[in-house]
């Protein structure tokens, strides 16, 4: 029988290793790194690790993604969403989702 928790932990570790490897390349592929960080955050959440975003007061234009691992906290500066808030309400948000799905 497959131990889903074990597989999930292995995938998170592999994803974090890919992020580490991308950070060591020149030039860094920031788009690919951001995608992997989002994936790692989702996997970490499923495993019960704390994740979230905070603003770096010294670089407020770059939100910071955090994951609390059993070995300590890890974090990365991330790009901001490039479009401004369009003023949608909660109701409009769900109308848009319904229309799209």
Secondary structure, DSSP 8 states (H G I E B T S, - for coil): ---HHHHHHHHHHHHHHHHHHHHTSSS--HHHHHHHHHHHHHHHHHTT--EEEE--GGGTTS-EEEEEETTEEEEEE----SS------HHHHHHHHHHH-
